[in-house]
Amino acid sequence: MRGKLTVIIEKDEYGYYVYCPELKGCHTQGETFEEAVTNIKEAVELYLETIDPDKDSIILNKDIYSTSIEVAIA
């Protein structure tokens, strides 16, 4: 079975940090964007292999919103 999950990728001075909001604690990093994406795919697969479906909840249909806001910057 295949499904789609959301991943959030943040760039910082060390590379890229990426996490999956639907899977609590599932996160990784990479020096490049591509490496971060590859790493999160592997992390998600490993995460899903190790959970007990009867005990652990997976929120595959979690509503995730992204927007921009405008604020004054001093």
ABEGO torsion letter per residue (X at the ends): XBBBBBBBBBBBAAEBBBBBAABBGBBBBBABAAAAAAAAAAAAAAAAAABBAAABBBBAABBBBBBBBBBBBX
